[in-house]
Amino acid sequence: MYTLIKPQEVVNSGIYRAAPTNARFDINIIAPHIASTEERFLIPLLGDALYNDMVAEQNPAVSNYNPDAGPLVDKFIPPAPVPYETLWERYLLRYTSYCVYYEVLPYVTFQVASKGIFVNDSEFAQNGGASAFKIMQDTTMQKIDNLKEIILTYLCKNKADYPLFDYKTKCPCDECDDCGCGANPYMCNYYSIYGVYCNTCKNKRNPSTNIIFYR
């Protein structure tokens, strides 16, 4: 098992859905895109160490938090770390599902054949086409971006619960002056301690004022 989310966890029915899909959504369309989705969105967010450990510690059974879809099944069960379940249920299930949905949308909307790209249509419904596809992708990306910041904030505030999370490179330094990076406007004490730039120094931007620093 080399991915964190399973196709059946993206496709669900009932009142609790991680992504805007239902049980009629073909999981065979989703499955081939999960690994590349996690490589693009999830691994850069969590880091290799935390991601790989969560993949290894996950319940091999399909998790379910929807009472309308059958017995409730946790993603992480003892002896897996309890904080993993909290992170998954509260944030990562939705985040990863939206990311998979985003990546799959082009293949749901269009079909590629030897003669070109075609819009998928059905007997009882008309495909919304490229304009509808663009709206759905843009809307989904807004949700992804919003959740990403929420997850990063949560992990930084609770870094003691996730020792494999590389907070040194992903979290802002604890103390900065008004300019954002200590006495040196491009380098704070964070660098002298850890040997890497904090987010403020790295981005040359003070998050409190949104001012960009230039050398």
Kinemage of the C-alpha trace (Angstrom):
@kinemage 1
@onewidth
@group {chain A} dominant
@subgroup {mainchain}
@vectorlist {calphas} color= white
{ca met a 1} P 0.000 0.000 0.000
{ca tyr a 2} L 1.963 2.995 -1.288
{ca thr a 3} L -0.554 5.837 -1.080
{ca leu a 4} L -2.288 7.387 1.887
{ca ile a 5} L -5.793 7.719 0.527
{ca lys a 6} L -7.777 4.940 -1.145
{ca pro a 7} L -10.174 5.446 -4.079
{ca gln a 8} L -13.135 4.318 -1.940
{ca glu a 9} L -12.309 7.048 0.581
{ca val a 10} L -12.611 9.720 -2.112
{ca val a 11} L -15.891 8.324 -3.454
{ca asn a 12} L -18.596 8.116 -0.830
{ca ser a 13} L -22.316 8.611 -0.284
{ca gly a 14} L -24.504 9.917 2.512
{ca ile a 15} L -24.244 13.131 4.498
{ca tyr a 16} L -20.464 13.069 5.026
{ca arg a 17} L -18.419 13.360 1.849
{ca ala a 18} L -14.779 14.341 1.682
{ca ala a 19} L -15.144 15.450 -1.952
{ca pro a 20} L -18.177 16.321 -4.127
{ca thr a 21} L -18.540 12.786 -5.461
{ca asn a 22} L -21.042 10.032 -4.772
{ca ala a 23} L -21.073 6.244 -4.875
{ca arg a 24} L -21.849 6.270 -8.617
{ca phe a 25} L -18.513 7.939 -9.359
{ca asp a 26} L -16.223 5.420 -11.018
{ca ile a 27} L -13.307 4.662 -8.679
{ca asn a 28} L -11.424 3.156 -11.644
{ca ile a 29} L -11.043 6.697 -13.005
{ca ile a 30} L -9.722 7.959 -9.678
{ca ala a 31} L -7.317 5.151 -8.785
{ca pro a 32} L -4.566 5.826 -11.393
{ca his a 33} L -4.211 9.455 -10.292
{ca ile a 34} L -3.852 9.045 -6.536
{ca ala a 35} L -0.083 8.484 -6.402
{ca ser a 36} L 0.733 11.471 -8.619
{ca thr a 37} L -1.728 13.616 -6.676
{ca glu a 38} L -0.038 12.823 -3.371
{ca glu a 39} L 3.374 13.443 -4.910
{ca arg a 40} L 2.212 16.883 -6.047
{ca phe a 41} L 0.195 18.046 -3.039
{ca leu a 42} L 0.605 15.874 0.039
{ca ile a 43} L 4.307 14.991 0.240
{ca pro a 44} L 5.479 18.623 -0.115
{ca leu a 45} L 3.076 19.595 2.675
{ca leu a 46} L 3.855 16.825 5.157
{ca gly a 47} L 7.435 16.048 4.196
{ca asp a 48} L 8.780 12.630 3.232
{ca ala a 49} L 9.271 11.319 6.765
{ca leu a 50} L 5.784 12.061 8.104
{ca tyr a 51} L 4.082 11.049 4.858
{ca asn a 52} L 5.882 7.702 4.619
{ca asp a 53} L 5.182 6.897 8.261
{ca met a 54} L 1.482 7.673 7.884
{ca val a 55} L 1.313 5.444 4.807
{ca ala a 56} L 3.000 2.624 6.753
{ca glu a 57} L 0.826 3.054 9.866
{ca gln a 58} L -2.569 3.325 8.174
{ca asn a 59} L -5.332 0.773 8.574
{ca pro a 60} L -5.294 -1.517 5.503
{ca ala a 61} L -9.105 -1.454 5.534
{ca val a 62} L -10.992 1.405 3.883
{ca ser a 63} L -11.771 4.059 6.480
{ca asn a 64} L -15.319 5.330 6.871
{ca tyr a 65} L -16.695 8.201 8.934
{ca asn a 66} L -20.134 8.177 7.333
{ca pro a 67} L -22.800 6.255 9.293
{ca asp a 68} L -24.953 6.183 6.142
{ca ala a 69} L -22.289 4.154 4.338
{ca gly a 70} L -21.823 1.334 6.854
{ca pro a 71} L -19.822 0.667 10.035
{ca leu a 72} L -17.463 3.440 11.133
{ca val a 73} L -13.800 2.580 10.515
{ca asp a 74} L -10.855 4.726 11.639
{ca lys a 75} L -7.965 5.366 9.288
{ca phe a 76} L -5.418 4.880 12.065
{ca ile a 77} L -5.886 2.397 14.877
{ca pro a 78} L -3.501 1.501 17.746
{ca pro a 79} L -0.575 1.058 17.799
{ca ala a 80} L -0.547 3.849 15.203
{ca pro a 81} L 0.011 7.287 16.808
{ca val a 82} L -3.281 8.816 17.965
{ca pro a 83} L -2.442 12.265 16.488
{ca tyr a 84} L -2.360 10.683 13.020
{ca glu a 85} L -6.071 9.891 13.271
{ca thr a 86} L -6.825 13.435 14.402
{ca leu a 87} L -4.863 14.927 11.515
{ca trp a 88} L -6.475 12.597 9.006
{ca glu a 89} L -10.107 12.888 10.084
{ca arg a 90} L -10.013 16.611 10.733
{ca tyr a 91} L -7.961 17.784 7.757
{ca leu a 92} L -6.131 15.366 5.467
{ca leu a 93} L -9.132 13.325 4.343
{ca arg a 94} L -10.801 16.425 2.921
{ca tyr a 95} L -7.573 17.949 1.635
{ca thr a 96} L -6.380 14.831 -0.176
{ca ser a 97} L -9.851 14.074 -1.554
{ca tyr a 98} L -10.144 17.562 -3.011
{ca cys a 99} L -6.663 17.236 -4.509
{ca val a 100} L -7.549 13.923 -6.150
{ca tyr a 101} L -10.829 15.366 -7.406
{ca tyr a 102} L -8.934 18.337 -8.873
{ca glu a 103} L -6.468 16.080 -10.685
{ca val a 104} L -9.179 13.772 -12.014
{ca leu a 105} L -11.523 16.462 -13.377
{ca pro a 106} L -9.847 16.746 -16.821
{ca tyr a 107} L -10.195 12.994 -17.380
{ca val a 108} L -13.829 13.037 -16.322
{ca thr a 109} L -14.641 15.948 -18.612
{ca phe a 110} L -12.620 14.903 -21.651
{ca gln a 111} L -11.616 11.667 -23.331
{ca val a 112} L -8.426 11.188 -25.316
{ca ala a 113} L -8.466 8.939 -28.372
{ca ser a 114} L -6.182 8.389 -31.325
{ca lys a 115} L -8.127 11.047 -33.256
{ca gly a 116} L -7.912 13.738 -30.583
{ca ile a 117} L -9.622 14.987 -27.450
{ca phe a 118} L -13.387 14.609 -27.091
{ca val a 119} L -15.924 15.887 -24.576
{ca asn a 120} L -17.625 13.111 -22.629
{ca asp a 121} L -21.420 13.095 -22.960
{ca ser a 122} L -24.079 10.690 -21.756
{ca glu a 123} L -27.542 9.734 -22.908
{ca phe a 124} L -29.295 11.658 -20.142
{ca ala a 125} L -26.980 14.618 -19.532
{ca gln a 126} L -24.883 17.113 -21.467
{ca asn a 127} L -21.269 17.733 -20.554
{ca gly a 128} L -20.611 21.264 -19.327
{ca gly a 129} L -17.484 21.437 -21.446
{ca ala a 130} L -14.287 23.408 -20.972
{ca ser a 131} L -15.880 26.441 -19.287
{ca ala a 132} L -17.634 24.352 -16.628
{ca phe a 133} L -14.480 22.309 -16.130
{ca lys a 134} L -12.449 25.481 -15.529
{ca ile a 135} L -14.976 26.775 -12.979
{ca met a 136} L -14.914 23.495 -11.077
{ca gln a 137} L -11.128 23.332 -11.036
{ca asp a 138} L -10.785 26.941 -9.889
{ca thr a 139} L -13.362 26.435 -7.128
{ca thr a 140} L -11.673 23.230 -5.981
{ca met a 141} L -8.226 24.851 -5.961
{ca gln a 142} L -9.542 27.584 -3.674
{ca lys a 143} L -10.590 24.908 -1.187
{ca ile a 144} L -7.200 23.180 -1.530
{ca asp a 145} L -5.258 26.393 -0.928
{ca asn a 146} L -7.390 27.288 2.080
{ca leu a 147} L -7.027 23.862 3.677
{ca lys a 148} L -3.298 23.765 3.019
{ca glu a 149} L -2.723 26.856 5.156
{ca ile a 150} L -5.007 25.514 7.894
{ca ile a 151} L -3.141 22.190 7.955
{ca leu a 152} L 0.266 23.864 8.021
{ca thr a 153} L -0.823 26.104 10.901
{ca tyr a 154} L -2.167 23.101 12.803
{ca leu a 155} L 1.039 21.101 12.318
{ca cys a 156} L 3.245 23.999 13.382
{ca lys a 157} L 1.181 24.606 16.523
{ca asn a 158} L 1.166 20.895 17.365
{ca lys a 159} L 4.649 19.933 16.170
{ca ala a 160} L 5.344 18.072 19.426
{ca asp a 161} L 2.629 15.554 18.451
{ca tyr a 162} L 4.219 14.991 15.020
{ca pro a 163} L 7.966 14.495 15.611
{ca leu a 164} L 8.516 13.435 11.988
{ca phe a 165} L 7.115 16.711 10.673
{ca asp a 166} L 9.967 18.914 9.460
{ca tyr a 167} L 8.813 22.065 11.214
{ca lys a 168} L 12.284 23.602 10.912
{ca thr a 169} L 11.803 24.240 7.210
{ca lys a 170} L 8.004 24.546 7.091
{ca cys a 171} L 7.096 26.712 10.091
{ca pro a 172} L 7.920 30.397 10.658
{ca cys a 173} L 10.432 31.317 13.318
{ca asp a 174} L 9.054 31.999 16.784
{ca glu a 175} L 10.451 35.477 17.269
{ca cys a 176} L 10.834 38.208 14.660
{ca asp a 177} L 11.019 41.992 14.948
{ca asp a 178} L 8.780 44.373 13.035
{ca cys a 179} L 10.565 43.811 9.745
{ca gly a 180} L 9.976 40.096 10.030
{ca cys a 181} L 13.472 38.662 10.302
{ca gly a 182} L 15.362 39.989 13.263
{ca ala a 183} L 18.321 42.384 13.096
{ca asn a 184} L 19.312 41.209 9.637
{ca pro a 185} L 16.387 41.821 7.235
{ca tyr a 186} L 17.253 38.650 5.312
{ca met a 187} L 18.423 36.296 8.044
{ca cys a 188} L 17.061 35.673 11.553
{ca asn a 189} L 18.390 33.638 14.481
{ca tyr a 190} L 16.436 30.706 13.098
{ca tyr a 191} L 19.105 30.296 10.414
{ca ser a 192} L 21.997 30.347 12.888
{ca ile a 193} L 20.295 27.619 14.943
{ca tyr a 194} L 18.971 25.299 12.230
{ca gly a 195} L 21.032 26.193 9.177
{ca val a 196} L 17.967 26.884 7.034
{ca tyr a 197} L 15.918 30.005 6.380
{ca cys a 198} L 12.595 30.508 8.151
{ca asn a 199} L 9.530 31.042 5.923
{ca thr a 200} L 9.740 34.815 6.304
{ca cys a 201} L 13.404 34.961 5.262
{ca lys a 202} L 12.943 32.384 2.523
{ca asn a 203} L 10.000 34.209 0.956
{ca lys a 204} L 11.438 37.688 1.632
{ca arg a 205} L 7.955 38.552 2.867
{ca asn a 206} L 6.651 39.623 6.250
{ca pro a 207} L 3.339 37.747 6.670
{ca ser a 208} L 1.959 40.371 9.047
{ca thr a 209} L 2.332 43.238 6.561
{ca asn a 210} L 2.679 41.314 3.282
{ca ile a 211} L 5.771 43.401 2.453
{ca ile a 212} L 8.336 41.805 0.145
{ca phe a 213} L 11.996 42.268 1.050
{ca tyr a 214} L 14.628 42.754 -1.664
{ca arg a 215} L 18.353 42.385 -1.392
